[in-house]
Amino acid sequence: MKFRLKIYSAIFIVLLSIGISGFMLFENMSLINAIYFSIVTMATVGYGDIHPKTEIGKILTIIIIIGGVGTFLSIVASITDVFVNRREEKIRQEKVNMVLGLFFSEMGNDLLKHFVQFDHEVDGLYKNLKISTEWENEEFNNAYQL
């Protein structure tokens, strides 16, 4: 999603640069007017206060409209998608935290006690993982290796 946003942004900037330089070159517009006209065209606002006068300027405007409108809308859609995914991820993380909290509450402890009855290696786990104040670094390293 973020990669797609970067691609659309790069295309948008290239089209904007082509539009600005083309309008300055072919339509003899000032830098400000070329920026203004390119953005107004790409955003489909089209106030009509500035318009191309030459044939090549009109062709450039058509290219900017076709490429720019889709790119502009794709950027807006990608940004919206990023925000929606962030919100969904936050909601999902809250649900996971609820389940974990429930599991490690008394109900979860009871469930773990029932599962322990079916584990044939539980005595070895108790022996190797029951931490005491007498543990040395070697015991911690051994437990970490398990």
Secondary structure, 3 states (H helix, E strand, C coil): CHHHHHHHHHHHHHHHHHHHHHHHHHCCCCHHHHHHHHHHHHCCCCCCCCCCCCHHHHHHHHHHHHHHHHHHHHHHHHHHHHHHHHHHHHHHHHHHHHHHHHHCCHHHHHHHHHHHCCCCCHHHHHHHHCCCCCCCHHHHHHHHHC
